[in-house]
């Protein structure tokens, strides 16, 4: 390991601590936000999922180093994301029983 | 035969093979949990009533913090190896294993609480009453058959009824109800809050049970690298560092799944 790498790793460890603090804060905000009566429960769901998505981005981006990963991994994840979204689309569509109406 | 590309990157992918392997595995895991999350959506959307406040939010929050903390210790363990600080690696990785065990212990406590929590329907004169609560002595998973077991019949049960709860299962401030004694012959139904009791509990146990299995599996691998597997550091440090990174990627995924499970099951 050369000096540059060592400095980079040390800088990364500081970043990990910031991310950790952000994750803890996100957890507390998630809990507190769930007690706020937004008037519509759908808003509570949207807020909680938005915070969860932000936390997931921090974990994947920094702890899993996805922000500086190779193209192959991005391609793999894009494919997974496509099928995941397809799965969710089919589920929501069938749940709403609107699949037929989309094609008629 | 030597396994190729355990340290140096493969020319076409630019990555060592285990890293490609773990990401492929994680992709399959996304679809596994995705299928269960979509099942959750189906069940919830299709349900007229969805229970709230059945789980203990402070305990769920504590477990979330435990898992997030384990995520930073696992990445710090990897960074320590990159900095050639093997002692620090041992410290961080040891903490990860302890935190994983803490998570499982807390989860077990939550499960135990569900299996000792009961729904009771009984006749009282001409009325049929229903209540939920804990049976004295905290027996696990009793049914009507348990009470009527001919070799060891139980003539009555003493129930500590639940306090009327507010949002998220918080105590509403109501006085604690008195213990109710119900003779077995009056009981029509006795059921613990296992996965069979409610659709919500079925998906709760399925999702958290599968997640807990991942925690246990990950902890075993991380524990191996912390213990006997760490000998590789002295013979092939680069390869050992890559192994720790791959195990860490799995561990972060386990954390990532919980980040979504916690609000979905405990808060919403």
Interface residues (C-beta under 8 A of the other chain):
Chain A: X1 X5 X6 X9 X10 X12 X13 X16 X17 X19 X20 X23 X24 X27 X28 X30 X31 X34 X35 X41 X44 X45 X48 X49 X51 X52 X55 X56 X59 X60 X63 X64 X70 X71 X72 X73 X76 X77 X79 X80 X83 X84 X87 X88 X90 X91 X92 X94 X95 X96
Chain B: X13 X14 X15 X19 X20 X23 X24 X27 X30 X31 X34 X35 X37 X38 X39 X41 X42 X45 X46 X57 X61 X64 X65 X68 X69 X71 X72 X74 X75 X76 X79 X82 X83 X84 X167 X168 X248 X249 X252 X253 X255 X256 X259 X260 X262 X263 X264 X267 X268
